[in-house]
Amino acid sequence: MKQQDEMLEEYDFSNGIRGKYTNQYNDGVNIIKLDEDVKKIFPDSKSVNNALRTLINLIPQKQINSAQLT
């Protein structure tokens, strides 16, 4: 699609508020780009979080505690 075709004349943003959700987005979103091979195994945030929690359980508690202090 050509750039000139992306915005139609009937779109009306005159009452829009720029940056309305910016602070909420910045406070609650962590974006991490996964490589294609990793995305095949972990297609969504739930699967990534589950895998990371499993990995965390394998790390010695002493190491986790010291990482939380920094």
N, C-alpha and C positions, 0 to 999 in steps of 0.2 A: 504494500500500500504506500502510495506516495505521501509525503509529509503534508502537502496541501489538502489531501483527502481525509486526513485524520480528524480534523475538527469541522463539524458541520455548522452551518449558519444558525440552526435552531438551538444550539447549545447556549444557555444563558447562565453565565457565572457572575452576573452583576450583583447578586446578593451573597456571594460566597465570601468566606472569611479566610484569608491566607494564613496558613500556619495554625489553624484552630486546634489541631491535635498534636502539634509538634512536641510539646512538653511531655504529654502522656506517652508518645511514641519513644522519645529519648529515654524516659525513665524505665520503660518496661520491655524494650526490645533489644535483643542481642542477635545480630545477624552474623552468621558464619557461613561462608561459602564452602560447600563440600565438593570434592573432586567427583567426577562422574562414576568412577568405580566404587566409591564409598556410598554415593547416593543409591546405587543399585541394591545395596545391602540395607541401608538405613534411609528409607524414602521419606520419613517424616520426623518431626521433632520428638514424638513419643518414643520412637525406636532409638533415636540418638540418645535421649535422656536415659532410657533403660540401659543401654550399653555403657554409658559413662558411669551410671550408678554401680553397675557390676564391677567396672574397673576400679572405682573408688573403694569398694569393699575389699579389693585385693591389696590396696596400699596400706602399709603399717600405720596404725592410729597415731603413733608418735610423729610420723612425717606429715600427716594431715593436720595435726594440731599446730605444728610449726609453720605450715603454709598459711594457716588461718590468721596467725599473728602478724604476718607481713602485709 
